[in-house]
Amino acid sequence: MGLLFFDDSKHDNQGFSLGAFVYTQRDPSPYINSALQDCGLRPGIDEFKSSGYMSRSPAQEKLRRELRNIIFNQGCRLGVVVVPCSLELGDEAMLLLQKMLSHPNLDRGQHEVYFDEGLFKTVDCGRDTASAHGLPEWRNLNLEQDSRKTPGIQLADLAAHTCAVMLKESLGLIDKTVKAGDNSGYDPDLDIEIGFELWASVRYNFLSEEPPHPDEWVEGDLQPTANVLPYGLHVSSTCREKLREAATGRFGTMYLGCVFTRRTERYDTNKKGAPRCAPPSCDECVCLLLQHLSNHEFGDLLFIIAQNILQHVLVLTSQRRGCRVDLGRGAGEFEAGALDRGLAKVGVL
């Protein structure tokens, strides 16, 4: 059985509102409650609110980081719905839910779905909307939920706010930068667009089609890229063209990162006998990252990227074995024990 949590981020005065589902196969409540306590907050009484000013509340700022880690480490999957008016969110969210439940890799058992308060006029209206879209029986829909009592909704709050800021940047509504900071892999004083920073933190978590096999990559295309549109994005038909294009451009596909396209000097032969450069194995990708993890203390941005890449790699391979990897300055060897220790270091194990 899977669990789906939904919350929204309303920006009607700027021409759109956005909602997000967070899907997880296990109840995230224990992790969220633990994070609340670690931040000096009280589970069931206090909660994460993305609408608050983080600079004025160190506890909320720390909690935001903890919730991001929960989304990544628990392998949560995200779905986004974009509408021109928040009044449409409830109905359009059901269409997104229908898309997400059609994903071939989603747990086929009964799902529990939790909606935050205020998305439907009444509970009966929400149930009628679900029924009209042919969704599972209404007893699995938990409407008008208090996010303090249903902590998973706080993950959806964070996801919705994060994606809304990304969309605002794509629409040209904000032009905000943040400093790369120490140990980010960039000049600490480099100004990075906030949309890029947020994109780096969520790109691996969108519900999408499986990325194409390297043999299927088209020369010149940015690869590997995951297609989110069929399962993880719903843009209302009432959206104007500018909003539709911005939403589809921002969320429709996700580039998964250059670490997966790193080429080695190994070659094999295709049907025509020409040399073909093979992409690195999953083990090699992991080992490359682990070498950097062992040599550097990561800043928040790079640490988040490392967490997600490692988590994604573990989905792709069930083997943990020693291997040799050419890093351009000679070969390094990592045994299985070092691999496990490195994965534990970034919170994957």
Secondary structure, 3 states (H helix, E strand, C coil): CCEEEEEEEEEHHHCEEEEEEEEECCCCHHHHHHHHHHCCCCCCCCCCCCCCCHHHCHHHHHHHHHHHHHHHHCCCEEEEEEECCHHHHHHHHHHHHHHHHCCCCCCCCCCEEEEECCCCCCHHHHHHHHHHCCCCCHHHEEEEECCCCCCHHHHHHHHHHHHHHHHHHHCCCCCCEEECCCCCCCCCCCEEEHHHHHHHHHHHHECCCCCCCHHHCCCCCCCCEEECHHHHEEECCCCCHHHHHHHHHHHCEEECCHHHCCCCCCEEECCCCCEEECCCCHHHHHHHHHHHHHHCCCCHHHHHHHHHHHHHHHHHCCCCCCEEEECCCCEEEECHHHHHHHHHHCCCC
